Amino acid sequence: MDLIYRSTRNNEETVTASKAILKGLADDGGLYVPEFIPTLKVSLEELSKMTYQEIAYEVMKEFLTDFTEEELKHCIQSAYDKKFDVPEIAAIKDADGAHFLELFHGKTIAFKDMALSILPYLLTTSAQKNQVKNEIVILTATSGDTGKAALAGFADVPGTKIIVFYPKSGVSPIQEKQMVTQRGDNTYVVGIYGNFDDAQTGVKNMFNDKELAKVMDEAGYQFSSANSINIGRLVPQVVYYVYAYSRLVKNGTIAVNDPINVVVPTGNFGNILAAYYAKGMGLPINKFICASNENKVLFDFFETGCYDRNREFILTSSPSMDILISSNLERLIYKIAGNDAKENEMFMRQLREEGRYSITEDMKKMLVDFVGGYATEEETAQAIARIYKSDNYIIDTHTAVAAHVYKQYVEKSGDTTPTVIASTASPYKFTRSVMNAIDQSYDSRSDFELVDELNRLSKVKVPEAIEDIRTAPVLHDTVVDAADMCAEVKRILGIN
Ligand SMILES: *Cc1c(COP(=O)(O)O)cnc(C)c1O
């Protein structure tokens, strides 16, 4: 029996995993969720003896039940290979009383690579399985890291085109340079005058536009999504929580079945939701500590039960978390509403129309495992400087938000459970903010001088992703108003 996926907004809309991956978003604007969270079929003990790729298979086969063993193994082997600069794919570094799970050893040095190196394989396999004839157009909104990781994953993949929209003034200089230098005949990068939420809303509107879908189909195209609303993004992210746990068992930090906490620097709520799914599969996770920057809409939600996006959008030094509409939270809301699509749809309508909703007391009770916290800009910088001084370990701004929130949590709760902090980006991706946190006098230096200085301080090799853009030419320079995103897509595809 195949695991069925349902839309969070309509219980009648059901699809297989491969169809959910192909479509990205359900026709009613909802997100696909598995009917239930499957459990791991191997013991935690056995997992501690497996490689990343083997664990990936054990996790993903439970979710993607309409993929054959051969198909799934091919996807996994093609994705998790020498593209990663550590043989174990993800690394664990102990510092500051926690275990930093380094998820940035892929091609674009952010954790998005963990899922986006496999998504193109999952998607093209899904297209074959479902006899899709159209060319697939990956439409993506990015707050900086998804864009580059998706571009790198889909560049020159036959049968696909990828169009990425990013907020022109809302990403770091290195993030922007990484994207606008992207090679590949099927890649398009477009800046917009607006913020990430504008980009994400524009993309969602195109997905929901039935007329547009028809015109596209006539021209031989169909959309899919590389954003974390795609279940093909979420499932590969479950893997590294299981992997992290298995390594802590393997190196003797914990015994089999001991609980751990996880701290996740959060924006769109995809990464932390994957941890929640990992617990659903049987991984002993106690607390999910959701770390926000000054855009602390999720912190307020966990405190009060009210999700309220009516507030100022703040540009911070952790731009990949500058988000006021956390798309994947919808999957959790649906779950704690008792898998009730009608009730979820009501909350999402309130969010669209009034910018806020409040969950019921019963729903709030189901969130006991979640703890919210946030870090100000100053606290983020202090965390970087503090951990550099204490452990000689340099973390990026997003991870620093999590490190601060974790410290705050331990001080308040006294909880000594072994804790994994998701380290979501290499410090080289946010060199200027990171170096300024260590010493403000660095501010006068150029971006690449700072890269070399970071290399000197951290003794961590400059990643290839950074070396590549030192001299790479800018290949994409289009910027449009948020309102013109659809027109731009039509222009790119040559349809009207
Ligand atoms: C995308 C991103 C985040 C936020 O992850 P979500 O899954 O959107 O919550 C955090 N840190 C970095 C570096 C990112 O790229």
The ligand as an SDF file (V2000), in Angstrom:
LIG
                    3D

 15 15  0  0  0  0  0  0  0  0999 V2000
   16.7300   28.6410    4.7100 C   0  0  0  0  0  0  0  0  0  0  0  0
   17.6410   28.9000    5.8500 C   0  0  0  0  0  0  0  0  0  0  0  0
   17.1730   28.9200    7.1790 C   0  0  0  0  0  0  0  0  0  0  0  0
   15.7130   28.7280    7.5040 C   0  0  0  0  0  0  0  0  0  0  0  0
   15.2730   27.4290    7.2580 O   0  0  0  0  0  0  0  0  0  0  0  0
   13.7120   27.1100    7.1290 P   0  0  0  0  0  0  0  0  0  0  0  0
   13.6290   25.7120    6.7270 O   0  0  0  0  0  0  0  0  0  0  0  0
   13.1820   28.0670    6.0850 O   0  0  0  0  0  0  0  0  0  0  0  0
   13.1110   27.4030    8.4680 O   0  0  0  0  0  0  0  0  0  0  0  0
   18.0970   29.0980    8.1860 C   0  0  0  0  0  0  0  0  0  0  0  0
   19.4040   29.3010    7.9190 N   0  0  0  0  0  0  0  0  0  0  0  0
   19.8840   29.3040    6.6650 C   0  0  0  0  0  0  0  0  0  0  0  0
   21.3320   29.5570    6.4370 C   0  0  0  0  0  0  0  0  0  0  0  0
   19.0300   29.1010    5.5960 C   0  0  0  0  0  0  0  0  0  0  0  0
   19.5190   29.1040    4.3420 O   0  0  0  0  0  0  0  0  0  0  0  0
  1  2  1  0
  2  3  1  0
  2 14  2  0
  3  4  1  0
  3 10  2  0
  4  5  1  0
  5  6  1  0
  6  7  2  0
  6  8  1  0
  6  9  1  0
 10 11  1  0
 11 12  2  0
 12 13  1  0
 12 14  1  0
 14 15  1  0
M  END
$$$$
